[in-house]
Amino acid sequence: QVQLVESGGGSVQAGGTLTLSCTASGFPDKRYLNNKLSMAWFRQAPGKEERERVACIEDDGTTEYRESVQGRFTIFKNNTKNMVILQMNSLRPEDTAMYYCASDALCWILPDKYNYWGQGTQVTVSS
């Protein structure tokens, strides 16, 4: 059974730093994912219905970022620990949201495309 478990959320003041981690386990044979496995971070802000993709890293290491976090957030993988990490610097109040780890074969933009999700971790940034 596939499990994605997030950790590292919390409350910080604007300008602060947080590091989110997502540990993956139980993935089926990668052939079922076209031999690729991409990992993404989404967030859902209070009062908003949709989740928006923050960052994604593809199987070959290629990264994609939402424009509003470009230059502040960094996504990278620790393949030995089956972990994907989101380093968040210069946090802003508008970054406040529940952050979710997701996985699928490719770095889809839309959340509906992802088959695997974690339970989420809360990030709160105060001004």
C-alpha positions in Angstrom: 0.0 0.0 0.0 1.4 3.4 -1.0 2.0 5.8 1.8 3.2 9.4 1.6 3.8 11.0 5.0 4.6 14.7 5.4 6.3 16.4 8.2 7.9 19.7 9.1 5.1 22.1 9.1 4.6 24.8 11.7 4.2 28.5 12.5 6.8 31.1 11.6 7.0 34.8 11.1 7.3 36.4 7.7 10.8 36.1 6.4 11.3 32.8 8.2 12.2 29.4 7.0 10.6 25.9 7.1 11.6 22.6 5.7 8.9 20.1 4.7 9.7 16.4 4.2 7.7 13.7 2.5 8.6 10.1 3.0 7.3 7.6 0.5 6.8 3.9 0.9 5.0 1.0 -0.7 5.1 2.1 -4.3 4.3 -0.6 -6.8 6.7 -1.7 -9.5 7.6 1.5 -11.4 6.5 -0.2 -14.6 3.0 0.7 -13.6 4.1 4.4 -13.6 5.8 4.0 -17.0 9.1 3.6 -15.2 8.9 7.1 -13.8 8.1 8.6 -10.5 7.7 12.3 -9.9 7.0 14.0 -6.6 5.1 17.3 -6.1 4.1 19.6 -3.3 0.7 21.2 -3.4 -1.0 23.6 -1.0 -4.5 24.6 -0.2 -5.0 28.0 1.4 -7.8 28.7 3.9 -11.1 29.3 2.2 -9.9 28.1 -1.2 -11.4 25.0 -2.7 -8.6 24.0 -5.0 -5.1 22.9 -4.4 -2.3 24.6 -6.3 1.0 23.0 -7.3 3.9 24.7 -5.5 6.8 22.6 -6.9 7.5 19.3 -8.5 10.6 17.2 -9.3 10.5 14.6 -12.0 12.2 11.3 -12.1 15.2 12.7 -13.9 15.6 15.5 -11.4 14.0 18.3 -13.5 12.2 20.8 -11.2 9.2 23.0 -11.8 8.0 25.8 -9.5 5.0 28.0 -9.1 6.0 31.6 -10.1 5.2 33.0 -6.7 7.7 30.7 -5.0 10.4 30.8 -7.6 13.7 31.7 -5.9 12.3 31.2 -2.4 11.5 27.5 -2.4 13.6 24.6 -3.4 12.5 21.0 -4.0 15.0 18.1 -4.0 15.0 14.3 -3.4 16.9 12.0 -1.1 16.6 8.8 -3.1 18.3 6.8 -0.4 15.6 7.7 2.1 12.8 7.7 -0.5 12.2 11.3 0.6 11.3 14.6 -1.2 12.1 17.8 0.6 10.7 21.3 0.2 13.0 24.0 1.6 11.0 27.2 2.0 12.8 30.5 2.6 11.6 34.1 2.9 8.1 32.9 3.8 5.2 35.3 3.4 1.8 35.3 5.0 0.3 34.3 1.7 2.2 31.1 1.9 -0.1 30.0 4.7 -1.8 26.8 3.7 -2.0 23.1 4.2 0.8 21.5 2.2 0.4 18.2 0.6 2.9 15.7 -1.0 1.7 14.0 -4.1 3.2 11.5 -6.6 2.6 10.2 -10.0 4.6 9.3 -13.1 4.8 12.9 -14.4 4.8 16.5 -13.0 1.2 17.2 -13.7 -0.1 20.7 -12.9 -3.6 19.7 -12.0 -4.1 17.9 -8.7 -6.7 15.5 -10.2 -3.9 13.8 -12.2 -2.1 12.6 -9.2 -2.9 9.1 -7.9 -1.0 9.3 -4.6 -1.4 11.8 -1.8 -0.2 12.4 1.8 -2.4 13.7 4.6 -0.9 17.2 4.6 1.0 19.4 7.0 0.0 22.9 8.1 2.2 25.9 7.4 1.3 29.2 9.0 3.2 32.4 8.4 2.3 35.5 10.5 3.1 39.1 9.5 
